[in-house]
Amino acid sequence: MKFSIYLNLNIGKSYSQVISLIGTYECKVDAKGRMLVPADLKKQLSPILQEGFVIKQGLFGACLELHPMSEWNLVMQKLNKLSRFSREKVEFIRRFNKGVRVVEIDSAGRLLIPKDLVVFAGINKEIVLSSAINVIEIWDKESYEKATDDTTIDIGDLAEKVMGNDDEDGIS
């Protein structure tokens, strides 16, 4: 009986549907923190638009991360495996979840960025939405340009370090 309940919970979930977002988009934020999601990006998000999203502070830079709810739930599954009796792990969970909010794209195609997250990311008027596989990074345009124009990092060297030594997945 428990087995069939487990199966019923998972029926309808498409494990073959991998979220892979493509593109970098420039847009504007109004004084209330609302941004119009670019049409091409909204089209990519259409299969999961009704699920909602989670927005949070970025881990590696002054940006925000917009997680589709299905992807956020996978992250939460990993976090739920961490021991709540380890001070270090509890501190990580606390900091990782700082400022986390559930957000939606409204019927007009707008997303409201919470004020504290606007401040965290230093967002002014112009922003960049940058796909990061299954997450969208939201940057102030000037900060994004500084972060990606770092001439001390050679993309070829970085690609070799990150992707070049892993033969087990067959990616070359």
N, C-alpha and C positions, 0 to 999 in steps of 0.2 A: 504494500500500500504506500509506504513512504517513497518507494522508487517511482511509482506512477505520479505522485505529487510533484516530485522533483522534475520529472519529464514535462508535466503540465506547465510548470513555471518557466520552463525553457522553450516550450513550443512557441513559435512565432518570432523568436530572436534569430536574427540572421547573422550567424557567425562568419559567413563568407563575405558579408558586407563590411569591408574595411573602410574606415573613413580616411580619405587621403585628399586633403585640400590643396589646391594649386593657386598660386598667384600672390602678388603684392599689389596693394591698392592704396591710393591716396584719397583721403576724404576729409571732411571738416566736421568739427564738433561745435554745437551751438552753446550758448551761455548756460543752458541747463544740463549740459553733458550728454546731449542726444546726438547720435550720429546716424546717418542714413547708410545702411548696409549696401554696398555696391551690388548691382543687379547680377553680375556674373558670380559673385560669391554667394549671394542669396540663392541662386539656382543650384549651386553645389550643395548648399545646406538644406535644400527643400525636402529631401527624404527624412531629415531629422529635426526639422524646424519646430514641430509641435512638442518635441521632448523638452525644449528649453535648454538653457546653458548655465554654466557656472563661470563667473569671472573672478579672478584673483590676482594678487601681486605676482609678478614674474620672479622666478628664482635667480636668473642670471642676467640682470640688467634692469634698468628703470623702465620696465614695460609691464603690461598686463597680459594675462593669459585668458583666453576665452575657450572654455572646454565644452564641447557638446555633452549633454547630460550622460549619454551612454559611455562616453570616454571617461568622464568624471567618476562614474560608478566603478569602472575598472581600477582607477587610481585609488578609490576608497577601499576596494577589496584588498589591495596591497597594504594600505595603511592599517586596516583592521587586523592584519596579521601581526602587527608590531605589539610588543608587550607593553601594557600600561604600567608595569612595575619597573620599568627602566627609565630613570630620570632623563637620560639623553633622548630616548625615543619619544617620551612625552613632550619634551621641549621641542623636538622636531615637529611633531604633530601640531602643537600649539602655533608654532611660527608658520608652518606650511599653510594652515587654515586661517591665518590672520587676514581679515578683510574679505573673506570669501562671501560671495552673494549669488543667489539664483537670479538670473535675468532672462528676459524673453525679447524676441524681435516682434514688435507690435505689427498690427495690420497695415500700417503705413511703411513698414520696412525699417523702422528705427530701433536702435538699441540705446537704452539709457545707461550711461556709465556712472556708477555711484560717485558722489563728490569726493569722498576720501581716497578713492582709487585714482580719480583724475589728479588729485594733489600728489599722490605717491609717484605716479608716472610722469609728473611734470607736463601734463597735456595742456597745450594752449588751444589754438584753433585748428591747426592742420595736423592730421595724424596719418600714420601708415598702418595698414592691416597687413601683416605678413604671415603667410601660411607656414606652419611648422609641423607638417605632416598631418596630425590629427587634432591640432590645436591652432588657434589664431592668436598671434602676438599683436598687441595694440601698443603702438609707440607714438610719442610726440615725434613729429617729422624730423626735427632737428636732432633729437637724441638718436633716432634710428639711423640717420645719415652718419653721425659720429660713430655709432657702434659698428656699422657695416663698412665704413671707409677706413678702418684701422689698417694701415699699411704695414704694421709689424706682423700681421698674420697673413701668411701666404695660403690661399685656398687649396692649392695643389698639395702642399705639405700637410695641411690639415686633413684633406681627403685621404691621403696615404695613411696617416696615423689612425684615423677613425675607421676607415673602410678597407684599407689595403691589406691588413694582416688577418682578415677573417675569411677563411676559405670554406668554412662549414656551410654557409648558406648559398654558395654558388654565385654570389654577386661579384662581378668583376669590373 
